[in-house]
Amino acid sequence: MAEYVYPALFHSNEDGTFTITYPDLPGCISEGTSLGNAMYMAQSALTQWLEYLTEKKQEIPTASTLKDISTTPGEFANLIRVDLKDGRAVKRTVSIPKWMDDKVTETGLSLSRVLQDALKERLNVS
């Protein structure tokens, strides 16, 4: 898992909404209907943007520091943190009893999905 922290600019709009931009990530823009929603949307936009760059094997820009960000009236800067999980599939060899494999085949279950779900539960991750 990789952790990223980027400064975001929150611009307060006349209708009470917020427009969010990332100075280090041109084109990464989102909006929120309230401050709480804007914080959520900022994290979601940053996650999707960085996942896209990773998927396309593009360089992830270095994040500025908060003190390097200048604001105008009606704006404030805030740091947004995301954790990116590497979602690529990895082949592993596992052994299960023959009777269990027969049941899996019989019921049409995906052994990979069942194993992933069980590991998520055991590791307390989503």
C-alpha positions as CSV (number, residue, x, y, z in Angstrom):
1,M,0.0,0.0,0.0
2,A,1.3,3.4,-0.9
3,E,0.4,6.6,1.0
4,Y,0.1,9.9,-0.8
5,V,-0.6,13.4,0.6
6,Y,-1.4,16.3,-1.7
7,P,-2.5,19.9,-1.0
8,A,-6.0,20.7,-2.4
9,L,-7.5,24.1,-3.0
10,F,-11.1,24.5,-1.9
11,H,-12.9,27.4,-3.5
12,S,-16.1,28.4,-1.8
13,N,-18.9,29.1,-4.3
14,E,-21.8,31.5,-3.9
15,D,-24.3,28.7,-3.7
16,G,-22.5,27.1,-0.7
17,T,-20.8,24.4,-2.8
18,F,-17.1,23.9,-3.1
19,T,-14.9,23.4,-6.1
20,I,-11.7,21.4,-5.4
21,T,-8.5,21.5,-7.4
22,Y,-5.0,20.1,-7.0
23,P,-2.2,22.5,-8.0
24,D,0.1,19.5,-8.5
25,L,-2.4,17.5,-10.6
26,P,-3.7,19.7,-13.4
27,G,-7.1,18.6,-14.5
28,C,-7.9,16.8,-11.2
29,I,-11.1,18.7,-10.2
30,S,-14.1,17.8,-8.1
31,E,-17.0,19.5,-6.4
32,G,-18.8,19.1,-3.1
33,T,-22.2,20.2,-2.0
34,S,-21.0,21.0,1.6
35,L,-17.7,21.2,3.3
36,G,-18.0,17.6,4.5
37,N,-19.0,16.3,1.1
38,A,-16.2,18.4,-0.5
39,M,-13.6,16.7,1.8
40,Y,-15.0,13.3,0.8
41,M,-15.0,14.2,-2.9
42,A,-11.5,15.6,-2.7
43,Q,-10.2,12.2,-1.4
44,S,-12.2,10.3,-4.0
45,A,-10.9,12.5,-6.9
46,L,-7.3,12.2,-5.7
47,T,-7.6,8.4,-5.3
48,Q,-9.0,8.0,-8.8
49,W,-6.5,10.3,-10.4
50,L,-3.5,8.5,-8.8
51,E,-4.9,5.1,-9.6
52,Y,-5.3,6.2,-13.3
53,L,-1.7,7.4,-13.4
54,T,-0.5,4.2,-11.8
55,E,-2.6,2.1,-14.2
56,K,-1.2,4.0,-17.2
57,K,2.3,3.7,-15.8
58,Q,2.7,7.5,-15.8
59,E,4.8,9.3,-13.3
60,I,3.1,10.5,-10.2
61,P,4.1,14.2,-9.6
62,T,5.8,15.2,-6.4
63,A,3.4,16.9,-4.0
64,S,3.9,20.5,-3.0
65,T,4.0,21.4,0.7
66,L,1.0,23.3,2.1
67,K,3.1,26.4,2.7
68,D,3.9,26.5,-1.1
69,I,0.2,26.9,-2.0
70,S,-1.2,30.4,-2.3
71,T,-4.9,31.1,-1.9
72,T,-7.2,33.9,-2.9
73,P,-10.1,35.3,-1.0
74,G,-12.8,32.5,-0.7
75,E,-10.3,29.7,-0.9
76,F,-8.4,27.6,1.5
77,A,-5.8,24.9,1.1
78,N,-5.9,21.5,3.0
79,L,-3.9,18.4,2.8
80,I,-5.7,15.3,1.5
81,R,-4.3,11.8,2.2
82,V,-5.0,8.6,0.3
83,D,-3.7,5.0,0.5
84,L,-3.5,3.2,-2.8
85,K,-3.7,-0.6,-2.8
86,D,-2.1,-2.5,-5.6
87,G,-5.1,-4.3,-7.0
88,R,-3.3,-6.4,-9.5
89,A,-4.0,-10.1,-9.4
90,V,-1.2,-12.4,-8.1
91,K,-1.2,-16.1,-8.8
92,R,-0.7,-18.3,-5.7
93,T,-0.7,-22.0,-5.4
94,V,-3.1,-23.2,-2.7
95,S,-4.1,-26.7,-1.6
96,I,-7.5,-27.8,-0.5
97,P,-9.0,-31.2,0.0
98,K,-10.5,-32.9,-3.1
99,W,-14.0,-33.1,-1.6
100,M,-13.9,-29.3,-1.0
101,D,-12.8,-28.7,-4.6
102,D,-15.6,-30.9,-5.8
103,K,-18.1,-28.9,-3.7
104,V,-16.7,-25.6,-5.0
105,T,-17.1,-26.8,-8.6
106,E,-20.5,-28.2,-7.9
107,T,-21.8,-25.0,-6.4
108,G,-20.2,-22.7,-9.0
109,L,-18.4,-20.7,-6.5
110,S,-15.3,-18.7,-7.4
111,L,-12.5,-20.0,-5.3
112,S,-10.5,-16.8,-5.8
113,R,-13.5,-14.6,-4.6
114,V,-14.1,-16.8,-1.6
115,L,-10.4,-16.7,-0.6
116,Q,-10.3,-12.9,-1.1
117,D,-13.4,-12.4,1.0
118,A,-12.1,-14.7,3.8
119,L,-8.7,-12.9,3.8
120,K,-10.4,-9.5,3.9
121,E,-12.5,-10.6,6.9
122,R,-9.5,-12.2,8.7
123,L,-7.3,-9.1,8.0
124,N,-10.1,-6.6,8.9
125,V,-9.7,-4.7,5.6
126,S,-12.2,-3.7,3.0
